[in-house]
Amino acid sequence: MLILECPYCGVKAEETELHGGGEAHLKRFGPGSSDDEFHDYLFMKENPRGVHLERWRHVNGCGKWFHAARCTQTLEVFATYSAQTTEPPQEVKDKISAKRPGWTWREFEG
Amino acid sequence: MSNAVSALGGASFAGLAKVEETGLGGMITLRGDLASAKVQAAVKAATGAAVPDTRRIVFGDAGAAAWMSPDELLLLVEYERVDAVVAKLGEDLAGEHHMAVNVSDARACFAVSGEAAREVIAKVAPVDLDDGQFEAGTFRRTRFAQIAGAFWLDDAGTFHIVCFRSVAGYMYNLLCAAAHPQSKVGVYA
């Protein structure tokens, strides 16, 4: 059972209270972008074995979106953090680095 | 003026715990900056209660204020007073970015009381209902089996639940099944 702590209401919510929102920190390509950029934005999602950054929504709760950093292999959760950011905060990166030294995820690394 | 009635006409069931539909409750959704002095004063004027801390409900002399999310409160007042309170909130919060909406008729209210009330709710909601964890004044939005709902515990040990009116029948049947006299688990006894 995946348990994430919602950074907005502080509830340690289990999976059934939450809704997954896919990959975090997507850079959107819309009008004016090339076909390749738009294709990559739409279809080329990260699907790592290991450290992953995701969006989640506390749907049966306070209703807010937030980010989670977790390991897809062990279901270990490193941290959850605010949705109002375009990259993981340094403290989240540090928490991941403490458990998974040398991790990388898209352009981010420990 | 039409005769307003609640979803289930005050249905009640006595099993492990007493489950009852508590009739029409006045509810206002208030969104805005909860840290703002103007909002805090308006909530005080509407309900007599202060703005609650995260996941709490505060009672005042004219109602209660419950924490729904970082920018949203649920104000509980008498059903007959709702329209007047919404109008007053609009005056008090003029110029302040906010939204106050009467949602009374979109909701159904239930009470679960009695010795096994904790157990009845714990069977259907993924919430830690241990005595030290869920106390009087705690407010929690969650799900009850397949539907969204919110509930709190009052000083008398009664749980109060609010959910959407459209699923009132589901909520009532669910609580009655969880309170079936032969379904005791005894986990919080």
Interface residues (C-beta under 8 A of the other chain):
Chain A: Y8 C9 G10 V11 A13 E14 T16 E17 N60 G61 C62 G63 K64
Chain B: T54 R55 M68 S69 P70 P126 R140 R141 T142 R143 A148
